[in-house]
Amino acid sequence: MRNPNPHVGFGGTGAHYCIGANLARLTITLMFNAIADHMPDLRPISAPQRLRSGWLNGIKHWQVDYAGKCPVAASAPSAVAGGVSSSVAR
């Protein structure tokens, strides 16, 4: 009875597929490319921890090391000296 079944429940195509999904993917790609352009010394120091969810797919936590100068340190008095944010785990 259910064959063929063009299932749309897990991100397939169809009426219930998010119409903004491609825009969201493009936006996040451009954002990470801009970060990489401005902070070329940014390096991962651990494997990404994936978000385990039935609704969302993504990275929950990813530790990085930044050895360069913080590009906003001169204009932002709240920036930590040395360019490493206090929220970055080492």
C-alpha positions as CSV (number, residue, x, y, z in Angstrom):
1,M,0.0,0.0,0.0
2,R,2.9,2.4,0.7
3,N,5.1,1.6,-2.2
4,P,6.3,3.8,-3.8
5,N,6.5,6.1,-0.8
6,P,8.2,9.5,-1.4
7,H,8.7,10.0,2.3
8,V,9.2,13.7,3.4
9,G,9.5,13.3,7.1
10,F,13.3,13.5,7.3
11,G,14.3,16.5,5.2
12,G,13.2,15.2,1.8
13,T,11.3,17.2,-0.7
14,G,7.6,18.0,-0.6
15,A,5.1,20.3,1.0
16,H,6.7,20.1,4.5
17,Y,10.3,20.8,3.4
18,C,11.6,24.1,4.8
19,I,11.6,26.7,2.0
20,G,14.4,28.6,3.7
21,A,16.7,25.6,4.0
22,N,18.9,26.5,1.1
23,L,19.2,30.1,2.2
24,A,20.1,29.0,5.7
25,R,22.9,26.7,4.3
26,L,24.2,29.5,2.1
27,T,24.2,32.0,5.0
28,I,26.1,29.7,7.4
29,T,28.6,28.9,4.7
30,L,29.2,32.6,4.0
31,M,29.5,33.3,7.7
32,F,32.1,30.6,8.3
33,N,34.1,31.7,5.2
34,A,34.1,35.3,6.5
35,I,35.4,34.1,9.9
36,A,38.1,32.1,8.2
37,D,39.1,35.1,6.1
38,H,39.4,37.4,9.1
39,M,40.9,34.8,11.5
40,P,43.3,32.6,9.4
41,D,45.1,31.3,12.5
42,L,41.9,29.6,13.9
43,R,42.6,25.9,14.3
44,P,40.4,23.1,15.6
45,I,41.8,21.3,18.7
46,S,39.1,18.7,19.1
47,A,36.5,16.9,17.1
48,P,33.1,18.6,16.9
49,Q,30.5,17.4,19.3
50,R,27.3,16.8,17.3
51,L,23.9,17.9,18.5
52,R,21.8,14.8,19.1
53,S,18.3,15.8,18.2
54,G,15.4,14.6,16.2
55,W,14.6,18.1,15.0
56,L,18.0,19.7,14.3
57,N,21.3,18.6,12.8
58,G,24.4,20.5,13.7
59,I,27.4,21.0,15.9
60,K,26.8,21.6,19.6
61,H,30.4,22.3,20.7
62,W,33.8,22.6,18.9
63,Q,37.0,23.7,20.6
64,V,39.3,25.9,18.7
65,D,42.6,27.6,19.3
66,Y,43.4,31.1,18.0
67,A,47.1,32.1,18.1
68,G,46.7,35.4,16.1
69,K,45.7,38.9,17.1
70,C,42.1,39.5,17.7
71,P,40.8,41.8,14.9
72,V,38.4,43.6,17.2
73,A,40.8,44.0,20.2
74,A,41.8,47.6,19.3
75,S,38.2,48.8,19.0
76,A,36.5,46.7,21.7
77,P,37.6,47.3,25.3
78,S,35.9,44.1,26.4
79,A,38.2,41.9,24.3
80,V,40.6,39.7,26.2
81,A,44.3,40.5,25.7
82,G,46.1,38.1,23.4
83,G,43.1,37.5,21.3
84,V,41.7,34.5,23.1
85,S,38.2,34.8,24.4
86,S,37.6,33.6,28.0
87,S,34.8,31.3,26.6
88,V,37.2,29.3,24.6
89,A,38.2,26.1,26.4
90,R,41.8,24.9,26.3
